[in-house]
Amino acid sequence: MNAAVKDQNLSPAQVTLLTRAMLSVAMCDGLHPAEAGLISNFYEGSRGDDMPTMQAMLDAVKASPLKVGELSGSTPEFAETVMLMCLMTAYADGSFSPSERDYVKSLAAVLCIDEERFSGFLAQVHNELIGALSNLPDSASVAKVFGKLSSDI
């Protein structure tokens, strides 16, 4: 999934904006440890020494979540990265809640991502999650998760 990020050379401003978007998605229904871990791994792996700490980013977003209009004018490549990473964040806790869905859809609208492309991104994230789970030895649990994820599409 991080291929969308690795294929781009994100500027510090883009890394910050993307992290704020991911945190804002996660906070829609309460920041879960799995979401926090995903976001922290991305940010710390992309952060330069002159950028705020992860804790400073978290505090800033708690005080003022990302306003969707801040993503207006994004390049198509960056818009795709935002969408994929925000969907990954939403699913990190095992559930794509209605509040997360509404927020991510509002991001898609400002990023000029139509319903068909949004569905494609959702399917891509779903397929990658199922692929990651398919290596687990407990096939009954994988089937249960697959059923839950399938209901979200």
VMD Tcl script that draws the C-alpha trace (Angstrom):
set ca {
  {0.00 0.00 0.00}
  {2.81 2.38 0.71}
  {3.75 2.03 -2.96}
  {1.62 5.11 -3.62}
  {3.86 7.04 -1.26}
  {7.15 5.43 -2.28}
  {6.48 6.15 -5.95}
  {6.40 9.86 -5.18}
  {8.94 12.21 -3.77}
  {6.71 14.00 -1.28}
  {7.75 17.44 -0.13}
  {7.81 18.22 3.60}
  {4.62 20.24 3.10}
  {2.91 17.27 1.41}
  {4.06 14.87 4.15}
  {2.66 17.25 6.77}
  {-0.62 17.72 4.90}
  {-1.03 13.98 4.32}
  {-0.30 13.23 7.97}
  {-2.84 15.82 9.07}
  {-5.41 14.24 6.73}
  {-4.70 10.75 8.09}
  {-4.95 11.96 11.70}
  {-8.20 13.76 10.94}
  {-9.69 10.58 9.46}
  {-8.59 8.53 12.47}
  {-10.06 11.05 14.90}
  {-13.50 10.84 13.30}
  {-14.34 7.92 15.58}
  {-11.51 8.13 18.08}
  {-7.82 7.49 17.45}
  {-7.23 3.74 17.72}
  {-3.72 2.42 18.53}
  {-3.54 0.64 15.15}
  {-4.34 3.91 13.36}
  {-1.83 5.81 15.49}
  {0.84 3.22 14.68}
  {0.20 3.38 10.93}
  {0.27 7.18 10.89}
  {3.35 7.38 13.11}
  {5.24 4.86 10.94}
  {4.44 6.86 7.82}
  {5.27 10.23 9.36}
  {8.45 9.22 11.16}
  {9.68 7.45 8.02}
  {9.11 10.60 5.96}
  {9.87 13.34 8.46}
  {12.86 15.60 8.10}
  {14.74 17.00 11.11}
  {13.18 20.42 10.55}
  {9.60 19.07 10.69}
  {7.40 18.93 13.81}
  {7.46 15.84 15.99}
  {4.65 13.31 15.72}
  {3.31 14.47 19.09}
  {3.25 18.08 17.87}
  {1.33 16.95 14.76}
  {-1.15 15.04 16.90}
  {-1.66 18.00 19.24}
  {-2.16 20.37 16.31}
  {-4.78 18.15 14.67}
  {-6.58 17.62 17.97}
  {-6.80 21.40 18.30}
  {-7.78 21.93 14.65}
  {-8.52 18.99 12.32}
  {-7.68 19.35 8.65}
  {-10.20 21.45 6.77}
  {-10.92 19.56 3.56}
  {-10.42 22.71 1.49}
  {-6.73 22.64 2.41}
  {-6.34 19.84 -0.15}
  {-7.85 21.89 -2.97}
  {-5.56 22.13 -5.98}
  {-3.63 18.95 -5.19}
  {-1.97 17.17 -8.09}
  {-3.70 13.98 -9.28}
  {-0.76 11.91 -7.97}
  {-0.94 13.48 -4.52}
  {-4.74 13.16 -4.50}
  {-4.37 9.42 -5.14}
  {-1.85 9.10 -2.32}
  {-4.11 11.00 0.07}
  {-7.07 8.80 -0.81}
  {-5.19 5.51 -0.45}
  {-3.49 6.48 2.80}
  {-6.69 7.86 4.31}
  {-8.57 4.68 3.41}
  {-5.76 2.60 4.91}
  {-5.97 4.71 8.05}
  {-9.73 4.28 8.26}
  {-9.41 0.50 8.00}
  {-6.43 0.20 10.36}
  {-8.70 -0.36 13.36}
  {-10.69 -3.02 11.48}
  {-13.70 -0.84 10.72}
  {-14.52 1.88 8.21}
  {-16.99 3.78 10.35}
  {-19.77 5.96 8.89}
  {-18.07 9.11 10.24}
  {-14.76 8.09 8.63}
  {-16.56 7.31 5.36}
  {-18.25 10.72 5.33}
  {-14.98 12.52 6.01}
  {-13.00 10.53 3.42}
  {-15.75 11.12 0.86}
  {-15.52 14.87 1.57}
  {-11.77 14.63 0.93}
  {-12.48 12.78 -2.32}
  {-14.83 15.55 -3.43}
  {-12.28 18.33 -2.89}
  {-9.61 16.16 -4.57}
  {-11.89 15.78 -7.63}
  {-12.15 12.01 -7.16}
  {-15.50 10.84 -8.50}
  {-17.55 7.95 -7.13}
  {-16.15 5.43 -9.62}
  {-12.53 6.25 -8.74}
  {-13.39 6.29 -5.03}
  {-14.87 2.80 -5.37}
  {-11.72 1.71 -7.18}
  {-9.51 2.99 -4.37}
  {-11.75 1.31 -1.81}
  {-11.50 -1.99 -3.71}
  {-7.71 -1.62 -3.96}
  {-7.37 -1.13 -0.20}
  {-9.78 -4.00 0.42}
  {-7.80 -6.33 -1.87}
  {-4.49 -5.41 -0.29}
  {-5.88 -6.00 3.20}
  {-7.26 -9.39 2.20}
  {-3.92 -10.24 0.57}
  {-2.09 -9.38 3.78}
  {-4.52 -11.45 5.84}
  {-4.45 -14.46 3.55}
  {-1.09 -15.54 4.97}
  {-2.54 -15.99 8.45}
  {-2.93 -19.60 9.65}
  {-6.44 -19.10 11.08}
  {-8.57 -19.32 7.94}
  {-11.86 -18.99 9.85}
  {-10.82 -15.58 11.22}
  {-9.63 -14.48 7.78}
  {-13.00 -15.47 6.30}
  {-14.81 -13.49 9.01}
  {-12.69 -10.38 8.34}
  {-13.17 -10.83 4.58}
  {-16.93 -10.86 5.09}
  {-16.79 -7.68 7.17}
  {-14.57 -5.90 4.64}
  {-16.78 -7.01 1.77}
  {-19.79 -5.42 3.43}
  {-17.96 -2.06 3.44}
  {-17.58 -1.92 -0.34}
}
mol new
graphics top color blue
foreach p $ca { graphics top sphere $p radius 0.5 }
foreach p [lrange $ca 0 end-1] q [lrange $ca 1 end] { graphics top cylinder $p $q radius 0.2 }
display resetview
